[in-house]
Structure formats: C-alpha cells, structure tokens
Amino acid sequence: MNRKFKHKDAKDESGNVIHVSDAKKGIKYYCTDPECNKEIIYRDSGKTGKGSKRPHFSHKKGTSPNCSPERALHNVFQNRLIDLLEKHKTEKSQFIFNWNCGVCNYSNSGNLLDKVNLIKIEYPLAECRPDIALLDNKDNILAVIEIVVTHPPEDKVLKYYEDQRMVLIQIELTSDEDSNRVEEIAKNPTIVDFCINPTCQSVNRYNINRRIIPLEHYCSSCRSRILKFEVEIDGVFGVQRSLWFTKEETELVKSKGQNIVINKKTNELGIKEEYPVMECLNCKRLRSRYARRGRL
C-alpha cells in the first residue's frame, strides 16, 4: 500500500473534528494524529485544474517531523465509525452491510449490530487490540473490525481471530477523503471472514444455526394451499432465509412428508440449488382425471 495521504481533517479549539471542506482561514486548527496534536494550518490556494493542490491541512515545515497523515486518517475514521454504530444502536436501527466471501465469492449481507450489546475501541486481547470489538450481552466477542490504512493485521493476529472463532471485518482505506465517507465504506467492507453459503469451505468456522421452516404458500396454477420450505439461517449478523438446501436437509424434508418434489434453480455462483416443495394435490388430481379421459 504505497499511497500518499494528506491531512483532510483537523480539530478546532473546542475539539470538534472539521473536514477540510468546512474549514475557514483565520481559525486555529490542531492535528488529529493522536501522537501529535500540534497546530496545523488550513491551506487552500483557490486554484483548480492540472497541477493545483487540493485543499488540505499541513504543519509548518519542521514543526512535527513524526506526524503521520495515515495515523490521523485511521484515528478520525475509527472514531466516526464508533459514533455511527453507537447512534444506530441507541436508535435500535439496523446497520445493513454487504460483502462477497473471500473464499467462494458468494454475496452476503446482514445486520452488523443484530446481537451487539457493547461496542469497544482498542479492546485488549491476548494477541492484539482490535480497532473496534463488538460484544454480545455476555461480553463474548461477536466480531472485530480492523481499519487498514498502511498495514493489514499480522499473520499471528489473523490466526488468533480464526482460532477464537471471531469474525474479522477488514476495512481498507484508500483515499485521504475516506474519513468523509464512513457509512458508505463501512457498509461495503473490504474483507469479512463470514459466509452463509453451505458449500463454502469456511462455513464451519463459525457458529451458524440452520433450521428448516415450512411456510404456507399457494399453488401458482390453481391457488390451492400448499407448503414450501426454506432454510432459516441464524448467525452473527442476524436471521436470514434461503432456498439453498444441503443434500442432508433435502433428504430430511422428503423423509417427513408425502408429495414432496424437488425444484432446482441456478444461483449467482452458477451452482444448481435444490429445494423441496410440496406438490399440489389438487393439480395432481386434475392431471390424473384429464389423463383418464384422454385429454392429456
């Protein structure tokens, strides 16, 4: 990750974080790098076009040699994300996010805060301190969020999360403007180590409960009542419904009832899914009657 970042956020004298688009000349600003905090200058040449510098904050030359724009970006994004998640949690509103599994490329989505009781910053663990930890009502860690600006988590940290069955969410920041797009970026994280695809190699890594649900439905031909079946999947990020049955689940449904037929459809991965549906007895009787009369 060899990128050049500029300071796009600063603190005013009241400690409020101000994005460069809202900054004004003549006001004192301070660095958001937690290891710096020195005065920082708002710079805007007013020019546009090729070769012109975008508005940004910077230190006076030589006044803060160890300051890191990358560290400042990480700090601002981290705190804004926590504020955003706490707001959703307080309002009891869902935080729906989407990702493709890094192992099988299956499209997943879920409510990040479904089972979350506490949100912790820099939570101390045996091998690391994740940027954000999401805990349930028994103080068990459901998931951890790592914000990546320059260095991804070390291999030993990745192994620790895997061994402890903690879901890892990685958010990679690629622009110094990312601190102004926290919600958009958080709802589409770079990597999430969690997948509900029953054929995915990683699916057994985490605690996922699958239940077969019979649902009252109507025949598409005669509107008679029939049953269809779905799989209810309860994982870290809430309850979801799916028609993707495992072979064992399909056989279980077939063994429990009569007149079960197997429907097939091709999913987004090009895999043929099989799912059980109760055959309509009324249509079956009609077909049989017409056949006896020579009409079929």
C-alpha positions as a Markdown table, in Angstrom:
| # | Residue | x | y | z |
|---|---|---|---|---|
| 1 | Met | 0.0 | 0.0 | 0.0 |
| 2 | Asn | 2.2 | 2.8 | -1.2 |
| 3 | Arg | -0.1 | 5.7 | -1.1 |
| 4 | Lys | 0.4 | 9.4 | -0.2 |
| 5 | Phe | -2.1 | 10.8 | 2.2 |
| 6 | Lys | -2.7 | 14.4 | 3.2 |
| 7 | His | -4.4 | 15.7 | 6.3 |
| 8 | Lys | -8.1 | 16.3 | 5.4 |
| 9 | Asp | -9.4 | 16.6 | 8.9 |
| 10 | Ala | -8.4 | 18.8 | 11.9 |
| 11 | Lys | -9.7 | 19.7 | 15.4 |
| 12 | Asp | -10.9 | 23.1 | 16.2 |
| 13 | Glu | -10.2 | 24.7 | 19.6 |
| 14 | Ser | -13.3 | 23.0 | 21.0 |
| 15 | Gly | -12.1 | 19.6 | 20.0 |
| 16 | Asn | -14.6 | 19.2 | 17.2 |
| 17 | Val | -13.2 | 17.3 | 14.1 |
| 18 | Ile | -13.6 | 19.5 | 11.0 |
| 19 | His | -13.3 | 18.2 | 7.4 |
| 20 | Val | -11.3 | 20.4 | 5.1 |
| 21 | Ser | -14.4 | 21.2 | 3.0 |
| 22 | Asp | -15.8 | 23.0 | 6.1 |
| 23 | Ala | -12.6 | 24.8 | 7.2 |
| 24 | Lys | -12.1 | 28.5 | 7.2 |
| 25 | Lys | -9.0 | 30.6 | 7.1 |
| 26 | Gly | -8.1 | 32.6 | 10.2 |
| 27 | Ile | -9.2 | 29.8 | 12.6 |
| 28 | Lys | -6.8 | 27.7 | 14.7 |
| 29 | Tyr | -6.8 | 24.0 | 13.9 |
| 30 | Tyr | -4.9 | 21.1 | 15.5 |
| 31 | Cys | -3.7 | 17.8 | 14.2 |
| 32 | Thr | -5.9 | 14.6 | 14.5 |
| 33 | Asp | -2.9 | 12.3 | 14.8 |
| 34 | Pro | -3.2 | 11.1 | 18.4 |
| 35 | Glu | 0.6 | 11.2 | 18.8 |
| 36 | Cys | 0.9 | 14.8 | 17.5 |
| 37 | Asn | -2.0 | 17.2 | 18.4 |
| 38 | Lys | 0.1 | 20.2 | 17.3 |
| 39 | Glu | -1.3 | 23.2 | 15.5 |
| 40 | Ile | -2.0 | 22.6 | 11.8 |
| 41 | Ile | -2.6 | 25.1 | 9.0 |
| 42 | Tyr | -5.5 | 25.2 | 6.6 |
| 43 | Arg | -4.2 | 25.5 | 3.1 |
| 44 | Asp | -6.3 | 26.4 | 0.0 |
| 45 | Ser | -4.7 | 28.1 | -3.0 |
| 46 | Gly | -8.1 | 28.7 | -4.5 |
| 47 | Lys | -6.8 | 27.3 | -7.8 |
| 48 | Thr | -8.2 | 24.4 | -9.7 |
| 49 | Gly | -7.0 | 22.4 | -12.7 |
| 50 | Lys | -3.9 | 20.4 | -13.5 |
| 51 | Gly | -1.0 | 20.9 | -11.1 |
| 52 | Ser | -3.1 | 22.7 | -8.4 |
| 53 | Lys | -3.1 | 21.3 | -4.9 |
| 54 | Arg | -6.3 | 20.2 | -3.3 |
| 55 | Pro | -7.4 | 22.0 | 0.0 |
| 56 | His | -5.7 | 20.3 | 2.9 |
| 57 | Phe | -4.2 | 20.9 | 6.3 |
| 58 | Ser | -0.4 | 20.8 | 7.0 |
| 59 | His | 2.2 | 21.5 | 9.7 |
| 60 | Lys | 4.6 | 24.4 | 9.4 |
| 61 | Lys | 7.8 | 22.9 | 8.0 |
| 62 | Gly | 9.8 | 21.0 | 10.6 |
| 63 | Thr | 7.4 | 21.6 | 13.5 |
| 64 | Ser | 6.1 | 18.0 | 13.6 |
| 65 | Pro | 8.5 | 15.6 | 11.9 |
| 66 | Asn | 6.9 | 12.4 | 13.4 |
| 67 | Cys | 3.3 | 13.3 | 12.5 |
| 68 | Ser | 1.6 | 10.7 | 10.2 |
| 69 | Pro | -1.4 | 11.6 | 8.0 |
| 70 | Glu | -2.1 | 7.9 | 7.8 |
| 71 | Arg | -2.4 | 7.6 | 11.5 |
| 72 | Ala | -4.6 | 10.7 | 11.6 |
| 73 | Leu | -6.9 | 9.3 | 8.9 |
| 74 | His | -7.1 | 6.0 | 10.9 |
| 75 | Asn | -8.0 | 7.8 | 14.1 |
| 76 | Val | -10.7 | 10.0 | 12.6 |
| 77 | Phe | -12.3 | 7.1 | 10.7 |
| 78 | Gln | -12.2 | 4.9 | 13.7 |
| 79 | Asn | -13.9 | 7.4 | 16.0 |
| 80 | Arg | -16.5 | 8.4 | 13.4 |
| 81 | Leu | -17.4 | 4.8 | 12.8 |
| 82 | Ile | -17.8 | 4.1 | 16.5 |
| 83 | Asp | -20.1 | 7.2 | 16.8 |
| 84 | Leu | -22.1 | 6.0 | 13.8 |
| 85 | Leu | -22.5 | 2.5 | 15.2 |
| 86 | Glu | -23.4 | 3.8 | 18.7 |
| 87 | Lys | -26.1 | 6.1 | 17.0 |
| 88 | His | -27.7 | 3.1 | 15.3 |
| 89 | Lys | -27.5 | 1.0 | 18.4 |
| 90 | Thr | -29.1 | 3.8 | 20.5 |
| 91 | Glu | -31.9 | 4.3 | 18.0 |
| 92 | Lys | -32.3 | 0.5 | 17.7 |
| 93 | Ser | -32.0 | 0.7 | 13.9 |
| 94 | Gln | -30.3 | -1.9 | 11.7 |
| 95 | Phe | -26.9 | -1.4 | 10.1 |
| 96 | Ile | -27.1 | -3.5 | 7.0 |
| 97 | Phe | -23.8 | -4.2 | 5.3 |
| 98 | Asn | -22.8 | -6.3 | 2.2 |
| 99 | Trp | -19.8 | -8.3 | 1.2 |
| 100 | Asn | -18.6 | -11.0 | -1.1 |
| 101 | Cys | -17.0 | -14.0 | 0.6 |
| 102 | Gly | -13.2 | -14.1 | 0.0 |
| 103 | Val | -13.3 | -17.9 | -0.2 |
| 104 | Cys | -16.2 | -18.6 | -2.5 |
| 105 | Asn | -17.3 | -15.1 | -3.7 |
| 106 | Tyr | -20.9 | -15.6 | -2.5 |
| 107 | Ser | -22.8 | -12.4 | -1.9 |
| 108 | Asn | -23.7 | -12.0 | 1.8 |
| 109 | Ser | -25.5 | -9.3 | 3.7 |
| 110 | Gly | -26.5 | -8.9 | 7.3 |
| 111 | Asn | -27.2 | -6.5 | 10.2 |
| 112 | Leu | -23.9 | -5.7 | 11.8 |
| 113 | Leu | -25.5 | -4.8 | 15.1 |
| 114 | Asp | -28.1 | -7.6 | 15.4 |
| 115 | Lys | -26.6 | -9.3 | 18.5 |
| 116 | Val | -24.4 | -6.4 | 19.7 |
| 117 | Asn | -24.6 | -5.2 | 23.2 |
| 118 | Leu | -21.3 | -3.3 | 23.6 |
| 119 | Ile | -19.0 | -1.5 | 21.2 |
| 120 | Lys | -15.4 | -1.2 | 22.4 |
| 121 | Ile | -12.4 | 0.7 | 21.0 |
| 122 | Glu | -8.9 | -0.8 | 21.1 |
| 123 | Tyr | -10.2 | -3.8 | 23.1 |
| 124 | Pro | -7.3 | -5.7 | 24.8 |
| 125 | Leu | -7.0 | -9.3 | 23.8 |
| 126 | Ala | -4.2 | -11.9 | 24.2 |
| 127 | Glu | -2.6 | -11.3 | 20.8 |
| 128 | Cys | -3.8 | -7.8 | 19.8 |
| 129 | Arg | -6.0 | -4.8 | 20.3 |
| 130 | Pro | -8.6 | -4.7 | 17.5 |
| 131 | Asp | -9.7 | -1.2 | 16.4 |
| 132 | Ile | -13.3 | -2.0 | 17.3 |
| 133 | Ala | -14.7 | -5.0 | 19.1 |
| 134 | Leu | -18.4 | -5.9 | 19.0 |
| 135 | Leu | -19.6 | -7.8 | 22.1 |
| 136 | Asp | -22.9 | -9.6 | 23.0 |
| 137 | Asn | -24.8 | -9.4 | 26.2 |
| 138 | Lys | -22.5 | -11.9 | 27.8 |
| 139 | Asp | -19.3 | -10.0 | 26.9 |
| 140 | Asn | -18.4 | -12.5 | 24.2 |
| 141 | Ile | -16.8 | -11.0 | 21.2 |
| 142 | Leu | -19.0 | -11.5 | 18.1 |
| 143 | Ala | -16.8 | -9.7 | 15.6 |
| 144 | Val | -13.8 | -7.4 | 15.4 |
| 145 | Ile | -13.2 | -4.5 | 12.9 |
| 146 | Glu | -9.7 | -3.7 | 11.7 |
| 147 | Ile | -9.2 | -0.4 | 9.8 |
| 148 | Val | -6.4 | -0.8 | 7.4 |
| 149 | Val | -4.5 | 2.2 | 6.1 |
| 150 | Thr | -1.0 | 1.0 | 5.5 |
| 151 | His | -0.5 | -2.4 | 7.3 |
| 152 | Pro | -3.0 | -5.2 | 7.4 |
| 153 | Pro | -3.2 | -7.4 | 10.5 |
| 154 | Glu | -0.2 | -9.7 | 11.1 |
| 155 | Asp | -0.5 | -13.4 | 10.4 |
| 156 | Lys | -0.4 | -14.3 | 14.1 |
| 157 | Val | -3.3 | -11.9 | 14.7 |
| 158 | Leu | -5.3 | -13.4 | 11.8 |
| 159 | Lys | -4.7 | -16.9 | 13.2 |
| 160 | Tyr | -5.7 | -15.7 | 16.7 |
| 161 | Tyr | -9.1 | -14.5 | 15.4 |
| 162 | Glu | -9.6 | -17.7 | 13.5 |
| 163 | Asp | -8.7 | -19.9 | 16.5 |
| 164 | Gln | -11.0 | -17.9 | 18.7 |
| 165 | Arg | -13.8 | -18.1 | 16.1 |
| 166 | Met | -14.1 | -14.3 | 16.0 |
| 167 | Val | -15.5 | -12.8 | 12.8 |
| 168 | Leu | -12.9 | -10.4 | 11.3 |
| 169 | Ile | -14.1 | -7.4 | 9.3 |
| 170 | Gln | -11.4 | -5.5 | 7.5 |
| 171 | Ile | -12.0 | -2.0 | 6.1 |
| 172 | Glu | -9.2 | -0.8 | 3.8 |
| 173 | Leu | -8.9 | 3.0 | 3.4 |
| 174 | Thr | -7.5 | 4.0 | 0.0 |
| 175 | Ser | -8.0 | 7.8 | 0.0 |
| 176 | Asp | -7.5 | 10.7 | 2.4 |
| 177 | Glu | -11.1 | 11.6 | 1.7 |
| 178 | Asp | -12.4 | 8.3 | 3.2 |
| 179 | Ser | -12.9 | 9.9 | 6.6 |
| 180 | Asn | -15.8 | 11.8 | 5.0 |
| 181 | Arg | -17.4 | 8.6 | 3.6 |
| 182 | Val | -17.5 | 6.4 | 6.8 |
| 183 | Glu | -21.0 | 5.0 | 6.4 |
| 184 | Glu | -20.7 | 4.2 | 2.7 |
| 185 | Ile | -17.4 | 2.4 | 3.3 |
| 186 | Ala | -18.4 | 0.6 | 6.5 |
| 187 | Lys | -21.5 | -0.8 | 4.7 |
| 188 | Asn | -19.2 | -2.3 | 2.0 |
| 189 | Pro | -16.1 | -3.6 | 3.9 |
| 190 | Thr | -13.1 | -5.0 | 2.0 |
| 191 | Ile | -13.0 | -8.4 | 3.7 |
| 192 | Val | -15.4 | -10.2 | 6.0 |
| 193 | Asp | -14.5 | -13.7 | 7.3 |
| 194 | Phe | -18.0 | -15.0 | 7.4 |
| 195 | Cys | -20.3 | -16.7 | 4.8 |
| 196 | Ile | -23.7 | -18.5 | 4.8 |
| 197 | Asn | -23.1 | -20.4 | 1.6 |
| 198 | Pro | -23.5 | -24.1 | 2.9 |
| 199 | Thr | -20.8 | -25.3 | 0.4 |
| 200 | Cys | -18.2 | -22.7 | 1.4 |
| 201 | Gln | -15.0 | -24.1 | 2.9 |
| 202 | Ser | -15.2 | -21.5 | 5.7 |
| 203 | Val | -18.8 | -22.1 | 6.7 |
| 204 | Asn | -17.9 | -24.5 | 9.6 |
| 205 | Arg | -15.5 | -22.0 | 11.2 |
| 206 | Tyr | -18.3 | -20.0 | 12.9 |
| 207 | Asn | -21.4 | -20.7 | 14.9 |
| 208 | Ile | -24.3 | -20.8 | 12.4 |
| 209 | Asn | -27.7 | -22.4 | 13.2 |
| 210 | Arg | -29.7 | -23.7 | 10.2 |
| 211 | Arg | -33.4 | -24.6 | 10.7 |
| 212 | Ile | -35.9 | -25.9 | 8.1 |
| 213 | Ile | -39.1 | -23.7 | 8.1 |
| 214 | Pro | -42.4 | -24.8 | 6.5 |
| 215 | Leu | -44.3 | -21.9 | 5.1 |
| 216 | Glu | -47.9 | -21.8 | 3.8 |
| 217 | His | -47.9 | -21.0 | 0.1 |
| 218 | Tyr | -50.3 | -21.1 | -2.8 |
| 219 | Cys | -50.1 | -23.2 | -6.0 |
| 220 | Ser | -49.2 | -21.0 | -8.9 |
| 221 | Ser | -51.7 | -22.8 | -11.1 |
| 222 | Cys | -54.8 | -23.3 | -9.1 |
| 223 | Arg | -54.1 | -21.2 | -5.9 |
| 224 | Ser | -54.6 | -24.2 | -3.6 |
| 225 | Arg | -52.8 | -24.1 | -0.4 |
| 226 | Ile | -49.5 | -26.0 | -0.3 |
| 227 | Leu | -46.3 | -25.9 | 1.8 |
| 228 | Lys | -43.0 | -24.6 | 0.6 |
| 229 | Phe | -39.8 | -24.9 | 2.7 |
| 230 | Glu | -37.0 | -22.5 | 3.4 |
| 231 | Val | -33.8 | -22.7 | 5.5 |
| 232 | Glu | -33.7 | -20.1 | 8.3 |
| 233 | Ile | -30.0 | -19.2 | 9.0 |
| 234 | Asp | -29.2 | -17.6 | 12.3 |
| 235 | Gly | -25.6 | -16.3 | 12.5 |
| 236 | Val | -23.6 | -13.4 | 13.9 |
| 237 | Phe | -25.4 | -10.9 | 11.7 |
| 238 | Gly | -29.0 | -11.9 | 12.3 |
| 239 | Val | -31.6 | -14.3 | 10.8 |
| 240 | Gln | -31.8 | -14.8 | 7.0 |
| 241 | Arg | -33.9 | -17.0 | 4.8 |
| 242 | Ser | -32.5 | -19.1 | 1.9 |
| 243 | Leu | -33.7 | -21.7 | -0.6 |
| 244 | Trp | -30.2 | -23.2 | -0.7 |
| 245 | Phe | -30.7 | -26.6 | 1.0 |
| 246 | Thr | -27.9 | -29.1 | 1.7 |
| 247 | Lys | -28.5 | -32.6 | 0.4 |
| 248 | Glu | -29.0 | -33.7 | 4.0 |
| 249 | Glu | -31.7 | -31.1 | 4.6 |
| 250 | Thr | -33.4 | -32.0 | 1.4 |
| 251 | Glu | -33.5 | -35.7 | 2.3 |
| 252 | Leu | -34.8 | -34.8 | 5.8 |
| 253 | Val | -37.8 | -32.9 | 4.3 |
| 254 | Lys | -38.5 | -35.8 | 1.9 |
| 255 | Ser | -38.5 | -38.3 | 4.8 |
| 256 | Lys | -41.0 | -36.3 | 6.9 |
| 257 | Gly | -43.8 | -35.8 | 4.4 |
| 258 | Gln | -45.6 | -37.1 | 1.3 |
| 259 | Asn | -45.9 | -35.5 | -2.1 |
| 260 | Ile | -42.6 | -33.6 | -1.8 |
| 261 | Val | -41.0 | -32.6 | -5.1 |
| 262 | Ile | -37.5 | -31.1 | -5.7 |
| 263 | Asn | -37.2 | -27.8 | -7.5 |
| 264 | Lys | -33.9 | -26.6 | -9.0 |
| 265 | Lys | -32.5 | -23.2 | -9.8 |
| 266 | Thr | -29.1 | -21.8 | -10.7 |
| 267 | Asn | -27.7 | -19.4 | -8.1 |
| 268 | Glu | -25.3 | -16.5 | -8.6 |
| 269 | Leu | -22.3 | -18.8 | -8.4 |
| 270 | Gly | -23.5 | -21.0 | -11.3 |
| 271 | Ile | -24.4 | -23.8 | -8.8 |
| 272 | Lys | -27.7 | -25.6 | -9.1 |
| 273 | Glu | -29.6 | -25.3 | -5.9 |
| 274 | Glu | -32.1 | -27.9 | -4.9 |
| 275 | Tyr | -35.0 | -27.1 | -2.6 |
| 276 | Pro | -38.1 | -29.1 | -1.6 |
| 277 | Val | -41.7 | -28.0 | -2.3 |
| 278 | Met | -45.0 | -29.8 | -1.6 |
| 279 | Glu | -46.7 | -31.0 | -4.8 |
| 280 | Cys | -50.1 | -29.5 | -5.3 |
| 281 | Leu | -52.6 | -32.4 | -4.7 |
| 282 | Asn | -55.4 | -30.6 | -6.5 |
| 283 | Cys | -53.4 | -30.1 | -9.7 |
| 284 | Lys | -52.2 | -33.7 | -9.4 |
| 285 | Arg | -55.8 | -35.0 | -9.2 |
| 286 | Leu | -56.9 | -32.7 | -12.2 |
| 287 | Arg | -54.0 | -34.0 | -14.3 |
| 288 | Ser | -54.9 | -37.6 | -13.4 |
| 289 | Arg | -58.6 | -37.0 | -14.2 |
| 290 | Tyr | -57.8 | -35.5 | -17.6 |
| 291 | Ala | -55.4 | -38.3 | -18.4 |
| 292 | Arg | -58.1 | -40.9 | -17.8 |
| 293 | Arg | -60.5 | -39.0 | -20.1 |
| 294 | Gly | -57.8 | -38.9 | -22.9 |
| 295 | Arg | -57.4 | -35.2 | -22.7 |
| 296 | Leu | -53.6 | -35.2 | -21.8 |
